[in-house]
Amino acid sequence: ALDAGIFPLAIEAFTRATVLAPNSIDAWIGLGKARLKQGISYASTIEAFEKAAKLAPKRTDYFVPYSNALRMAFRWEQAEKLLRQRLANAPE
């Protein structure tokens, strides 16, 4: 649903996934990406990405959309910090 651009359905599916598997990092990342693409609530988008970050603090592959959500919420310094961390951890 996310790849097809059906964001409400993607949000519903990922929300259900986070309820059924609250420790699933991929579910939280998917929810954050779906909310970001829908563009309605950046606060709830950031919350989903924050949950993923708490579950897997060393994982950085989703930091670009996470930083985009932060930028949209005018949290520039946090967005820059994430991108710098991603660059430091990105494979060459």
N, C-alpha and C positions, 0 to 999 in steps of 0.2 A: 504493500500500500504506500509506503514511503517513496519508493522508487517510481511508482506510478503517479505520484502527485496527489494521492487521495489522503490528505493530511488528517482530516477528522477520523478516518478509519484507522490510520496509523497510530494516532494518539490514543484511541480507544484500545487498540491491540497492545501497545507498549504499556499503557496504564494497567491493563489486566495482567500483563507479564510481571510488572513490578509488584503487584499484589500477590501473585502466585509464587514468585521467586524474588523476594525483596533483596537478596544478595547478588542478583544477576547484574553484573556491571554492564553487559551489553543491552539489557532491557532499559536501564537508566540512561545510557548513551542514546539509544534509539528514541526514547521518549524526549530527551533534550533536543535531538536533531529534528524530530517531527514538530515539536512546539516552535523551534526556531524557524523552520520553513513556513509554518502557518503564520508566524509573525504577530501573534495576538498578545501574548503575555511573556515578556522577557524575564520577569521575576520567577515565574514557574519554570521557564526554560533553564535558568541559572540554577534553580533548586535541584533539578534533575541532574545536571552536570556536576553539581557539588556533591550529590549523593554518590555518583560514580567515582569522583575523586577520593572520597573518604573510603570507599570499598577497595580501590586499587590506586594508591597514591603514586606508584611508579609508572603507571600507564599514561601515556601522553598522546596517543594517536588521535584522540578526539578534541585536542586542545584548539584547533582552528575554529570549529563551530562554537566551542565553548567561549573562546575569546571574542568571536563575533557577537554572541549574546551579551557579553559584558560591554562591548563597545556600544551596542544599541541601547544599553541601560546607562550609558555615559560613565562607565567604570573603566576609564582609559588605562590607568596604571595597572590594574589587575589584569586587563587584557594583554598589555605589553609583557607583563611578567610571565604569563602563560606561554606566550609565543616564544619568548626567550628560552624558557624551560624546554619547550618542544624542540627548538633548534639545537639545544645542547644535547638532547636525548635522541634526536632523529638519526636513523641509520644513514650512513654516507652514500 
